[in-house]
Amino acid sequence: MSDSRHRLDLYLSHRSGLVDYAAPIVGSRAGAEDVVQEAWLRFVAVQGAITQPASYLYRIVRNLALDHVRRDRGESSGDDASWLDSIADQAPGPEAHAVSRNELQRVGEALERLPERTRRAFELYRLQGYTLQQVADAMDISIGTVHQLVHTALRSCVDALE
């Protein structure tokens, strides 16, 4: 799977959550939609690998939402932070934790069903941070095979979440 395709899949799977995350900050769903759209443009423009792309995407949305609030209130960054008091607590609640646990469990089960070689390639690459070349060397296989195994594992994870 190409990096741009992976980013698009990640964005699409989190889009609703991103809008829900931004809406209380900016004060409207329409404003949140604009923020999320801008976040996508910035996310896709980032060059190179992103260690935790979902977290990175949420951070972009948060920063853009706060910029949106500053702009609407005519404040510049760093002047008076008293407006921060009006923003609701953004920490995930019990329901979000339950959903995250459920999703994590489904991904874990999907990984357990994979053949050992596919799971190992995925774990080395996505969880331990190995490069494709390092995985290929460690498993004594080609980079193309590593890419295919990782793609298969990612597809399995995405399927488990759908």
Phi and psi restraints in degrees (value plus and minus 20) as a CYANA .aco file:
   2 SER   PHI     -88.5   -48.5
   2 SER   PSI     137.5   177.5
   3 ASP   PHI     -81.8   -41.8
   3 ASP   PSI     -61.2   -21.2
   4 SER   PHI     -86.1   -46.1
   4 SER   PSI     -56.9   -16.9
   5 ARG   PHI     -87.3   -47.3
   5 ARG   PSI     -61.3   -21.3
   6 HIS   PHI     -81.9   -41.9
   6 HIS   PSI     -63.4   -23.4
   7 ARG   PHI     -84.2   -44.2
   7 ARG   PSI     -60.4   -20.4
   8 LEU   PHI     -83.8   -43.8
   8 LEU   PSI     -65.3   -25.3
   9 ASP   PHI     -80.4   -40.4
   9 ASP   PSI     -62.7   -22.7
  10 LEU   PHI     -82.6   -42.6
  10 LEU   PSI     -67.2   -27.2
  11 TYR   PHI     -79.4   -39.4
  11 TYR   PSI     -68.6   -28.6
  12 LEU   PHI     -83.5   -43.5
  12 LEU   PSI     -56.7   -16.7
  13 SER   PHI     -92.2   -52.2
  13 SER   PSI     -43.2    -3.2
  14 HIS   PHI    -127.0   -87.0
  14 HIS   PSI     -22.6    17.4
  15 ARG   PHI     -74.9   -34.9
  15 ARG   PSI     -68.6   -28.6
  16 SER   PHI     -81.2   -41.2
  16 SER   PSI     -63.8   -23.8
  17 GLY   PHI     -84.5   -44.5
  17 GLY   PSI     -55.8   -15.8
  18 LEU   PHI     -86.0   -46.0
  18 LEU   PSI     -61.7   -21.7
  19 VAL   PHI     -84.8   -44.8
  19 VAL   PSI     -64.2   -24.2
  20 ASP   PHI     -80.7   -40.7
  20 ASP   PSI     -55.7   -15.7
  21 TYR   PHI     -89.7   -49.7
  21 TYR   PSI     -61.1   -21.1
  22 ALA   PHI    -100.1   -60.1
  22 ALA   PSI     -50.0   -10.0
  23 ALA   PHI     -75.5   -35.5
  23 ALA   PSI     -67.4   -27.4
  24 PRO   PHI     -87.7   -47.7
  24 PRO   PSI     -45.5    -5.5
  25 ILE   PHI     -93.1   -53.1
  25 ILE   PSI     -69.8   -29.8
  26 VAL   PHI    -104.8   -64.8
  26 VAL   PSI     -38.2     1.8
  27 GLY   PHI      74.5   114.5
  27 GLY   PSI     -19.8    20.2
  28 SER   PHI    -178.4  -138.4
  28 SER   PSI     132.8   172.8
  29 ARG   PHI     -89.4   -49.4
  29 ARG   PSI     -55.3   -15.3
  30 ALA   PHI     -83.5   -43.5
  30 ALA   PSI     -64.2   -24.2
  31 GLY   PHI     -84.5   -44.5
  31 GLY   PSI     -58.3   -18.3
  32 ALA   PHI     -84.0   -44.0
  32 ALA   PSI     -60.0   -20.0
  33 GLU   PHI     -79.7   -39.7
  33 GLU   PSI     -62.9   -22.9
  34 ASP   PHI     -82.9   -42.9
  34 ASP   PSI     -63.2   -23.2
  35 VAL   PHI     -82.4   -42.4
  35 VAL   PSI     -65.1   -25.1
  36 VAL   PHI     -85.0   -45.0
  36 VAL   PSI     -59.0   -19.0
  37 GLN   PHI     -81.2   -41.2
  37 GLN   PSI     -66.3   -26.3
  38 GLU   PHI     -83.7   -43.7
  38 GLU   PSI     -57.7   -17.7
  39 ALA   PHI     -82.0   -42.0
  39 ALA   PSI     -61.5   -21.5
  40 TRP   PHI     -79.6   -39.6
  40 TRP   PSI     -64.7   -24.7
  41 LEU   PHI     -81.7   -41.7
  41 LEU   PSI     -59.2   -19.2
  42 ARG   PHI     -92.4   -52.4
  42 ARG   PSI     -59.7   -19.7
  43 PHE   PHI     -83.0   -43.0
  43 PHE   PSI     -64.6   -24.6
  44 VAL   PHI     -92.1   -52.1
  44 VAL   PSI     -42.8    -2.8
  45 ALA   PHI    -101.9   -61.9
  45 ALA   PSI     -33.8     6.2
  46 VAL   PHI     -85.8   -45.8
  46 VAL   PSI     108.6   148.6
  47 GLN   PHI    -109.2   -69.2
  47 GLN   PSI     124.9   164.9
  48 GLY   PHI      66.8   106.8
  48 GLY   PSI     158.5   198.5
  49 ALA   PHI     -96.1   -56.1
  49 ALA   PSI     126.7   166.7
  50 ILE   PHI    -136.0   -96.0
  50 ILE   PSI     104.7   144.7
  51 THR   PHI     -82.0   -42.0
  51 THR   PSI     -70.0   -30.0
  52 GLN   PHI    -146.5  -106.5
  52 GLN   PSI      62.6   102.6
  53 PRO   PHI     -81.2   -41.2
  53 PRO   PSI     -57.9   -17.9
  54 ALA   PHI     -85.0   -45.0
  54 ALA   PSI     -65.4   -25.4
  55 SER   PHI     -82.9   -42.9
  55 SER   PSI     -60.9   -20.9
  56 TYR   PHI     -81.6   -41.6
  56 TYR   PSI     -63.1   -23.1
  57 LEU   PHI     -83.9   -43.9
  57 LEU   PSI     -62.7   -22.7
  58 TYR   PHI     -84.0   -44.0
  58 TYR   PSI     -56.1   -16.1
  59 ARG   PHI     -85.6   -45.6
  59 ARG   PSI     -61.5   -21.5
  60 ILE   PHI     -79.3   -39.3
  60 ILE   PSI     -66.7   -26.7
  61 VAL   PHI     -80.5   -40.5
  61 VAL   PSI     -64.7   -24.7
  62 ARG   PHI     -80.1   -40.1
  62 ARG   PSI     -68.6   -28.6
  63 ASN   PHI     -83.5   -43.5
  63 ASN   PSI     -62.5   -22.5
  64 LEU   PHI     -86.5   -46.5
  64 LEU   PSI     -57.9   -17.9
  65 ALA   PHI     -84.0   -44.0
  65 ALA   PSI     -63.5   -23.5
  66 LEU   PHI     -84.6   -44.6
  66 LEU   PSI     -59.8   -19.8
  67 ASP   PHI     -81.0   -41.0
  67 ASP   PSI     -60.6   -20.6
  68 HIS   PHI     -80.1   -40.1
  68 HIS   PSI     -64.8   -24.8
  69 VAL   PHI     -83.7   -43.7
  69 VAL   PSI     -64.9   -24.9
  70 ARG   PHI     -79.4   -39.4
  70 ARG   PSI     -65.4   -25.4
  71 ARG   PHI     -81.8   -41.8
  71 ARG   PSI     -64.7   -24.7
  72 ASP   PHI     -85.6   -45.6
  72 ASP   PSI     -50.6   -10.6
  73 ARG   PHI    -113.0   -73.0
  73 ARG   PSI     -20.3    19.7
  74 GLY   PHI      52.2    92.2
  74 GLY   PSI       2.9    42.9
  75 GLU   PHI    -123.1   -83.1
  75 GLU   PSI     128.2   168.2
  76 SER   PHI    -120.7   -80.7
  76 SER   PSI     136.2   176.2
  77 SER   PHI     -81.6   -41.6
  77 SER   PSI     117.4   157.4
  78 GLY   PHI      69.4   109.4
  78 GLY   PSI     -29.5    10.5
  79 ASP   PHI     -92.7   -52.7
  79 ASP   PSI    -103.4   -63.4
  80 ASP   PHI    -144.1  -104.1
  80 ASP   PSI      95.7   135.7
  81 ALA   PHI    -112.1   -72.1
  81 ALA   PSI      -5.9    34.1
  82 SER   PHI     -83.6   -43.6
  82 SER   PSI     -44.7    -4.7
  83 TRP   PHI     -85.5   -45.5
  83 TRP   PSI     -40.0     0.0
  84 LEU   PHI     -83.4   -43.4
  84 LEU   PSI     -48.0    -8.0
  85 ASP   PHI     -82.6   -42.6
  85 ASP   PSI     -45.7    -5.7
  86 SER   PHI    -104.1   -64.1
  86 SER   PSI     -29.0    11.0
  87 ILE   PHI    -104.8   -64.8
  87 ILE   PSI     111.6   151.6
  88 ALA   PHI     -85.3   -45.3
  88 ALA   PSI     134.9   174.9
  89 ASP   PHI     -78.9   -38.9
  89 ASP   PSI     106.4   146.4
  90 GLN   PHI    -117.6   -77.6
  90 GLN   PSI     -14.7    25.3
  91 ALA   PHI     -86.3   -46.3
  91 ALA   PSI     118.0   158.0
  92 PRO   PHI     -82.2   -42.2
  92 PRO   PSI     120.7   160.7
  93 GLY   PHI    -108.4   -68.4
  93 GLY   PSI    -196.9  -156.9
  94 PRO   PHI     -78.2   -38.2
  94 PRO   PSI     -57.3   -17.3
  95 GLU   PHI     -85.0   -45.0
  95 GLU   PSI     -63.1   -23.1
  96 ALA   PHI     -84.7   -44.7
  96 ALA   PSI     -58.2   -18.2
  97 HIS   PHI     -83.8   -43.8
  97 HIS   PSI     -61.5   -21.5
  98 ALA   PHI     -84.4   -44.4
  98 ALA   PSI     -62.5   -22.5
  99 VAL   PHI     -83.5   -43.5
  99 VAL   PSI     -64.4   -24.4
 100 SER   PHI     -81.6   -41.6
 100 SER   PSI     -62.7   -22.7
 101 ARG   PHI     -81.9   -41.9
 101 ARG   PSI     -62.3   -22.3
 102 ASN   PHI     -83.4   -43.4
 102 ASN   PSI     -64.6   -24.6
 103 GLU   PHI     -83.8   -43.8
 103 GLU   PSI     -63.0   -23.0
 104 LEU   PHI     -81.9   -41.9
 104 LEU   PSI     -60.4   -20.4
 105 GLN   PHI     -83.6   -43.6
 105 GLN   PSI     -62.9   -22.9
 106 ARG   PHI     -84.6   -44.6
 106 ARG   PSI     -59.8   -19.8
 107 VAL   PHI     -85.9   -45.9
 107 VAL   PSI     -62.8   -22.8
 108 GLY   PHI     -79.6   -39.6
 108 GLY   PSI     -62.3   -22.3
 109 GLU   PHI     -86.1   -46.1
 109 GLU   PSI     -58.4   -18.4
 110 ALA   PHI     -83.5   -43.5
 110 ALA   PSI     -60.9   -20.9
 111 LEU   PHI     -87.0   -47.0
 111 LEU   PSI     -56.7   -16.7
 112 GLU   PHI     -84.6   -44.6
 112 GLU   PSI     -50.3   -10.3
 113 ARG   PHI     -98.1   -58.1
 113 ARG   PSI     -33.3     6.7
 114 LEU   PHI     -93.0   -53.0
 114 LEU   PSI     133.5   173.5
 115 PRO   PHI     -80.2   -40.2
 115 PRO   PSI     130.4   170.4
 116 GLU   PHI     -73.0   -33.0
 116 GLU   PSI     -65.4   -25.4
 117 ARG   PHI     -84.5   -44.5
 117 ARG   PSI     -60.9   -20.9
 118 THR   PHI     -85.7   -45.7
 118 THR   PSI     -66.4   -26.4
 119 ARG   PHI     -81.7   -41.7
 119 ARG   PSI     -63.8   -23.8
 120 ARG   PHI     -82.5   -42.5
 120 ARG   PSI     -64.4   -24.4
 121 ALA   PHI     -80.4   -40.4
 121 ALA   PSI     -64.1   -24.1
 122 PHE   PHI     -82.3   -42.3
 122 PHE   PSI     -67.6   -27.6
 123 GLU   PHI     -82.4   -42.4
 123 GLU   PSI     -62.3   -22.3
 124 LEU   PHI     -83.8   -43.8
 124 LEU   PSI     -65.0   -25.0
 125 TYR   PHI     -95.9   -55.9
 125 TYR   PSI     -73.1   -33.1
 126 ARG   PHI    -107.3   -67.3
 126 ARG   PSI     -51.4   -11.4
 127 LEU   PHI    -120.1   -80.1
 127 LEU   PSI     -53.5   -13.5
 128 GLN   PHI    -121.3   -81.3
 128 GLN   PSI     -24.6    15.4
 129 GLY   PHI      59.4    99.4
 129 GLY   PSI      -3.0    37.0
 130 TYR   PHI     -87.9   -47.9
 130 TYR   PSI     131.9   171.9
 131 THR   PHI     -99.5   -59.5
 131 THR   PSI     146.2   186.2
 132 LEU   PHI     -78.1   -38.1
 132 LEU   PSI     -60.8   -20.8
 133 GLN   PHI     -83.8   -43.8
 133 GLN   PSI     -61.9   -21.9
 134 GLN   PHI     -84.9   -44.9
 134 GLN   PSI     -59.4   -19.4
 135 VAL   PHI     -84.7   -44.7
 135 VAL   PSI     -65.0   -25.0
 136 ALA   PHI     -78.6   -38.6
 136 ALA   PSI     -63.8   -23.8
 137 ASP   PHI     -85.3   -45.3
 137 ASP   PSI     -64.3   -24.3
 138 ALA   PHI     -86.2   -46.2
 138 ALA   PSI     -53.0   -13.0
 139 MET   PHI    -120.9   -80.9
 139 MET   PSI     -23.0    17.0
 140 ASP   PHI      37.7    77.7
 140 ASP   PSI      29.4    69.4
 141 ILE   PHI    -155.8  -115.8
 141 ILE   PSI     151.4   191.4
 142 SER   PHI     -98.0   -58.0
 142 SER   PSI     140.2   180.2
 143 ILE   PHI     -82.9   -42.9
 143 ILE   PSI     -58.9   -18.9
 144 GLY   PHI     -80.0   -40.0
 144 GLY   PSI     -60.7   -20.7
 145 THR   PHI     -86.6   -46.6
 145 THR   PSI     -61.1   -21.1
 146 VAL   PHI     -79.4   -39.4
 146 VAL   PSI     -67.1   -27.1
 147 HIS   PHI     -78.5   -38.5
 147 HIS   PSI     -64.5   -24.5
 148 GLN   PHI     -83.6   -43.6
 148 GLN   PSI     -62.7   -22.7
 149 LEU   PHI     -84.5   -44.5
 149 LEU   PSI     -63.8   -23.8
 150 VAL   PHI     -84.6   -44.6
 150 VAL   PSI     -61.6   -21.6
 151 HIS   PHI     -81.0   -41.0
 151 HIS   PSI     -64.4   -24.4
 152 THR   PHI     -80.4   -40.4
 152 THR   PSI     -63.5   -23.5
 153 ALA   PHI     -85.9   -45.9
 153 ALA   PSI     -63.6   -23.6
 154 LEU   PHI     -81.6   -41.6
 154 LEU   PSI     -63.4   -23.4
 155 ARG   PHI     -81.0   -41.0
 155 ARG   PSI     -59.1   -19.1
 156 SER   PHI     -83.4   -43.4
 156 SER   PSI     -61.9   -21.9
 157 CYS   PHI     -84.7   -44.7
 157 CYS   PSI     -64.8   -24.8
 158 VAL   PHI     -82.5   -42.5
 158 VAL   PSI     -63.9   -23.9
 159 ASP   PHI     -80.0   -40.0
 159 ASP   PSI     -57.9   -17.9
 160 ALA   PHI     -86.2   -46.2
 160 ALA   PSI     -47.3    -7.3
 161 LEU   PHI    -109.6   -69.6
 161 LEU   PSI     -31.8     8.2
